[in-house]
Amino acid sequence: MRCNVCGSQSLAIIKSKGKNSKELLLECEECGNIFRETIDIGKPRDCRVVVSEFEKSHKSFIKLYPDEILKTGDVIEVDGREAEITSLENKKGGRVPKSPVEDINTIWASYLDTPARVGISVDYGGRILSEKVEVNRDFEFVIGDVIKMGNIIFSINSLKTMERKMRRGFARASVTKRVYGRPVDDKKFNHDLSSRVLR
């Protein structure tokens, strides 16, 4: 869209109304001209969503407009429940953090009303202790933090999220698949997850 006076594309939306076609009241940021424009945004289309719930996942479809922009972290409604977008797969098969709906092949999400279930692997020099913990979805696993889990105290040295392996930084539990650590003698710890271990 361009200003009908000076031709600038630098426009601010003052008002927007309508569903299938939107009537916009626009102001040109260059010359200050105010004018109306109607755009056809098309019909909503079915978008495939894969929702993870613990070890299981199921496919569903939601209706979205092609020009909508989605990003990881956005909350959508799937089958009457709120779900957080954890990843977007575009039509080329790549994972992207943000995309218009028309370029999305699959939306990956997890329900907000369930805790996150995360695998923990502690390496005892080749012998691996493997557990699962259930934590709040926004709990942050920070590389370098010391965690107590029953009689085990370990330091996090890497994380595997839905999109990559990490050796620095942190990740929220909602996107963390596995936490890797090594035992430490330290008696001080950042978090006690003893009561969170699944038996």
C-alpha positions as CSV (number, residue, x, y, z in Angstrom):
1,M,0.0,0.0,0.0
2,R,1.1,3.5,-0.8
3,C,0.0,7.0,0.2
4,N,-2.3,8.4,-2.5
5,V,-0.7,11.8,-2.2
6,C,3.1,11.3,-1.9
7,G,3.4,7.6,-2.8
8,S,5.2,6.7,0.5
9,Q,4.9,3.1,1.8
10,S,5.5,4.3,5.4
11,L,2.0,4.1,6.8
12,A,0.4,3.9,10.3
13,I,-2.9,2.1,10.8
14,I,-5.3,4.3,12.8
15,K,-8.3,2.1,12.6
16,S,-9.1,-1.4,11.3
17,K,-12.5,-3.1,10.9
18,G,-14.0,-6.1,9.1
19,K,-13.2,-9.8,8.9
20,N,-12.7,-11.2,5.4
21,S,-11.9,-7.7,4.0
22,K,-10.5,-5.1,6.3
23,E,-11.3,-1.4,6.0
24,L,-8.3,0.5,7.2
25,L,-7.9,4.2,8.1
26,L,-4.3,5.0,7.4
27,E,-2.0,7.9,8.1
28,C,1.1,8.6,5.9
29,E,4.1,9.0,8.1
30,E,5.8,11.1,5.5
31,C,3.2,13.8,4.6
32,G,0.5,13.3,7.2
33,N,-2.2,12.5,4.7
34,I,-5.1,10.4,6.2
35,F,-7.0,8.1,3.8
36,R,-9.0,4.8,3.7
37,E,-8.0,1.6,2.0
38,T,-9.8,-1.8,1.8
39,I,-7.8,-5.0,1.6
40,D,-9.0,-8.5,1.1
41,I,-7.3,-10.8,3.6
42,G,-8.9,-14.0,2.2
43,K,-10.5,-16.8,4.0
44,P,-9.0,-18.6,7.0
45,R,-7.3,-21.9,6.1
46,D,-6.7,-25.1,8.1
47,C,-3.2,-25.2,9.6
48,R,-1.8,-28.5,10.9
49,V,-0.8,-28.4,14.6
50,V,1.2,-31.2,16.3
51,V,0.6,-30.9,20.1
52,S,2.9,-32.6,22.6
53,E,1.5,-33.8,25.8
54,F,4.3,-35.6,27.7
55,E,5.6,-38.5,25.6
56,K,2.5,-38.5,23.4
57,S,1.6,-36.1,20.6
58,H,-1.5,-35.7,18.4
59,K,-2.4,-33.9,15.3
60,S,-5.1,-31.3,15.0
61,F,-6.1,-28.4,12.8
62,I,-6.8,-24.7,13.5
63,K,-8.2,-22.0,11.2
64,L,-5.8,-19.1,10.7
65,Y,-5.7,-16.2,8.1
66,P,-2.8,-16.6,5.6
67,D,-1.4,-13.1,6.3
68,E,-1.2,-13.7,10.1
69,I,2.4,-13.8,11.5
70,L,3.1,-16.5,14.1
71,K,6.2,-16.9,16.3
72,T,7.5,-19.3,18.9
73,G,6.1,-18.5,22.3
74,D,2.7,-17.3,20.9
75,V,-0.3,-18.9,22.5
76,I,-3.0,-20.4,20.3
77,E,-6.2,-22.4,21.0
78,V,-6.2,-26.0,20.0
79,D,-9.2,-28.2,20.7
80,G,-10.5,-25.7,23.2
81,R,-7.2,-25.6,25.2
82,E,-4.4,-23.0,25.2
83,A,-1.2,-24.2,23.7
84,E,2.2,-22.5,23.3
85,I,4.0,-22.6,20.0
86,T,7.3,-24.3,20.5
87,S,8.4,-24.5,16.9
88,L,7.3,-23.6,13.4
89,E,8.1,-25.7,10.3
90,N,8.0,-23.9,7.0
91,K,7.1,-25.4,3.6
92,K,10.8,-26.0,2.8
93,G,11.0,-28.3,5.9
94,G,13.1,-25.9,8.0
95,R,12.4,-24.8,11.5
96,V,11.9,-21.0,11.9
97,P,11.2,-18.8,14.9
98,K,8.7,-16.6,13.0
99,S,6.6,-17.0,9.8
100,P,3.5,-15.8,8.0
101,V,0.8,-18.5,8.2
102,E,0.9,-19.0,4.3
103,D,4.5,-20.3,4.6
104,I,3.9,-22.7,7.5
105,N,3.6,-26.4,7.0
106,T,3.3,-27.5,10.7
107,I,2.9,-25.7,14.0
108,W,4.5,-27.6,16.9
109,A,3.0,-26.7,20.3
110,S,2.4,-28.0,23.8
111,Y,-0.6,-27.4,26.1
112,L,-0.2,-24.7,28.8
113,D,-2.4,-26.5,31.3
114,T,0.1,-29.4,31.8
115,P,3.5,-29.3,33.4
116,A,6.6,-29.9,31.4
117,R,8.2,-33.4,31.5
118,V,12.0,-33.2,31.0
119,G,14.5,-36.0,30.8
120,I,17.7,-35.7,33.0
121,S,20.9,-37.7,32.2
122,V,23.7,-37.6,34.7
123,D,27.0,-39.0,33.4
124,Y,29.1,-40.9,36.0
125,G,32.1,-41.4,33.6
126,G,30.3,-43.6,31.1
127,R,27.5,-45.0,33.4
128,I,24.4,-42.8,32.8
129,L,21.7,-42.3,35.4
130,S,18.5,-41.3,33.6
131,E,15.4,-39.8,35.2
132,K,12.4,-37.7,34.3
133,V,11.2,-34.7,36.2
134,E,7.9,-32.8,36.0
135,V,8.3,-29.1,36.4
136,N,6.5,-25.8,35.8
137,R,6.6,-25.0,32.1
138,D,8.4,-21.7,32.7
139,F,11.1,-23.2,35.0
140,E,14.5,-22.3,33.6
141,F,17.3,-24.8,33.2
142,V,20.5,-22.8,33.3
143,I,23.8,-24.3,32.1
144,G,26.2,-24.3,35.1
145,D,23.4,-24.5,37.7
146,V,23.8,-27.1,40.4
147,I,20.7,-29.3,40.9
148,K,19.7,-31.7,43.7
149,M,17.7,-34.7,42.7
150,G,17.3,-37.1,45.7
151,N,20.8,-38.1,46.9
152,I,22.3,-36.9,43.6
153,I,23.8,-33.4,43.1
154,F,24.9,-32.5,39.6
155,S,25.9,-29.6,37.5
156,I,24.1,-28.9,34.2
157,N,26.6,-29.0,31.3
158,S,24.3,-29.0,28.3
159,L,20.7,-29.0,27.2
160,K,18.8,-30.4,24.3
161,T,15.8,-28.3,23.3
162,M,13.3,-29.0,20.6
163,E,15.5,-27.1,18.1
164,R,19.1,-27.5,19.1
165,K,21.8,-28.7,21.6
166,M,23.0,-25.9,23.9
167,R,26.3,-25.6,25.9
168,R,25.7,-22.0,27.1
169,G,22.7,-20.1,28.4
170,F,19.4,-21.4,29.5
171,A,16.1,-22.8,28.2
172,R,12.6,-22.9,29.6
173,A,11.3,-26.3,30.6
174,S,8.5,-26.0,28.0
175,V,11.0,-26.3,25.1
176,T,13.6,-28.5,26.9
177,K,13.7,-32.2,26.0
178,R,16.8,-33.3,28.0
179,V,19.2,-31.9,30.6
180,Y,22.7,-33.4,30.7
181,G,24.9,-33.1,33.8
182,R,27.9,-34.4,35.8
183,P,27.9,-35.2,39.5
184,V,29.5,-32.6,41.8
185,D,30.6,-32.8,45.4
186,D,29.1,-29.4,46.0
187,K,26.6,-29.3,48.9
188,K,25.2,-26.0,47.7
189,F,22.6,-26.2,44.9
190,N,20.4,-23.8,42.9
191,H,17.3,-26.0,42.8
192,D,16.0,-29.1,44.6
193,L,14.0,-31.2,42.1
194,S,13.8,-34.3,44.4
195,S,10.0,-34.0,44.7
196,R,9.7,-33.6,41.0
197,V,11.2,-36.9,40.0
198,L,8.7,-39.3,38.3
199,R,8.6,-42.7,39.9
